Amino acid sequence: RLLEDEVERRAQKQLTVRLRRASFDLEKTLEGFDFAFNPTVSRAQIYDLATGRFIERHENILIQGPAGVGKSHLAQALGHEACRRGFDVLFTSASRLLAHLHGGRADGTYERRLATYLRPDLVIIDDFGLKPLVAPGPEDLYEIVNERYERGSLIVTSNRALAEWPDLF
């Protein structure tokens, strides 16, 4: 009984650490998502993604739609589920990510900062395209996508249609 309690305590502590490192709103969970609010969201598809198999296969997810439909909530909820399943997750906005990397170019810590976005099993980039990309932002974003390809998963949320993406770069 003591061993079971210790194993459970350690597992809970590891989950707490993963959730803290992920940097997302802890209230944005699947349990808290109102599927009735946006009936176009497939509950079955979201719960299938919540299994984390896409992370194991190093696949990526794009959640695209107009403002206010729950994209960020779903992305964070999937990240929360990934943490529960033992994956390391990082949540950030596109503008914050690019500003962080840009600062690394200025102070000589670019490689170390880039590693921050390459290490986790899942990186969630929220609100891509909300703010214009300025140089070297497009190159930095390319670097992350390229380095993570077939090695780690990404979830990207955007309110921009895919046809608008080339103009963002």
N, C-alpha and C positions, 0 to 999 in steps of 0.2 A: 504494500500500500504506500509506504514511504517512497519507494522508487518510482511508482506511478505518479505521485504528487510532484516529485522532483523533475521528472521528464515533462510533465505538463507545465510546471513553473518555467522551465527553461524554454520550452516552445513558445509560451506566452511572452516571455521576455524578448525572444528573437523576433516575434511578430511585432512587438512594440517598437523595436529598433528599426525594422524594415519600414514600418509605417511612418516613423519620424523622418527617416532618410528620404522617403519618397516625396515628401513635401506637398502632399495634397490635403484638401479639406476632408477630415475624417468623417464628416457627416454625409459625404457623397458616396453612398453605397448602393448596391442593387436593391437592398431592402427598402431604401428610401426613394427609389425612382418610381415616379407615377407613370406607369405605362398607359393609363387611361388618358393622361394629359396629351400624349402624342401617340395615337393609335397606329401611325405608320411605322413605328419601331417594332420590329419582330422580337417578341419576348423569347421565342425559341432560339433565334439566332444569337441574341445577347447572352442567354444562359449557356449556349454552346461555346461562345467565346470565353465566358467566365471559367470554363474548365482549364484554360491555360494551354490547351494543345497547340494553339497558334504560336505561343512562345517557344514551346519545345521544338516546333518545326521552323522557327526563325522567320515567321511570316509577319507581315505588316497589315495595319488596319487604317483606313481613312474614314473618318466620320465627317461628312459634309452636309451642310444644310443652313437654312437661314438662322439669324440670331434668335435665341430664346427657345429653341426646341429641345434642349437637353444634351447637346453634344459634349460639353465639358463634364457634366454630371456623369454621363455614361462612360467617358474615358477614365475619369477618376474611380468610378465604381469598378471598372474592369481592372484597374491598377490595384485597387484595394483587394479584390479577389485574388489577383496574382500574388500579392504579399501574403495572403492567408495560405496560399499553396506553396510558399517557400521561395518565390522568385524575388530578386532584387529589382526595385522599380524606382524610376525618377520621373517626377512630374514637373514641367516648367512651361512657361509661355514661350512662344517663338521669339518675341522681342527680348525677354529676359535672357534666354539662351544666347542669342546673338550678341547682346550687350556684354554678357559675361566673357564670351570668347574674344570680343573686340578689346576688352580690358586686358585680356591675357596677351594680346599682341603688343599692347602698350608697355606692359611691365615685364615682358619676357617669360610669362608663365603659360603661354598659349598651349603647349603640348600637355602640360599637367591639367589644364582646364578642359582641353579636348578629351582627355582620358576619363574625366567625370561623366561624359556623355557616351562613352564607348563601353564602359565597365558593366553597367546594369543589364539584367536580362531583358528588361522592357523600359524604353524611354517614351514618355508621353509628351508630345509637343502640342500645346494648346494654342488656339487662335492663330494659326498660320495664315498670313495674308491680311491680318487686321491692320498692321502697320506696313508701310513700304519697306522693302529690303534695300539697304544702302550698302555699297561696297565696304568691306569685303564679306558682307552677310551672305550673299548667294554662294560664294565659295566655301564659307564655313558650313553652311547648311548642306552643301554637296558633300563636304568632307565627312560629316556625321553620317549621312545616308549611305555613302559609299563604304565607309569603314564598318558600319553595322550590317551591311548586306550579307545575308546568309550566316551571320554570327550572332545577331541579336534582333529583337523585334522593336518596332516603332508603332505607336498610335499617334496619328496626326488629326487634329480637328481643325476645320476651316469653314468659314461662312462664304468663301469664294467658290464659285463653280470651277470645275477642272479646266474649262476653256479659258478662264482668266489667269491661270497659273503662269503660262509663259510670259505674260506681261509683267508679272511680279518680279521676275528675274531680270 
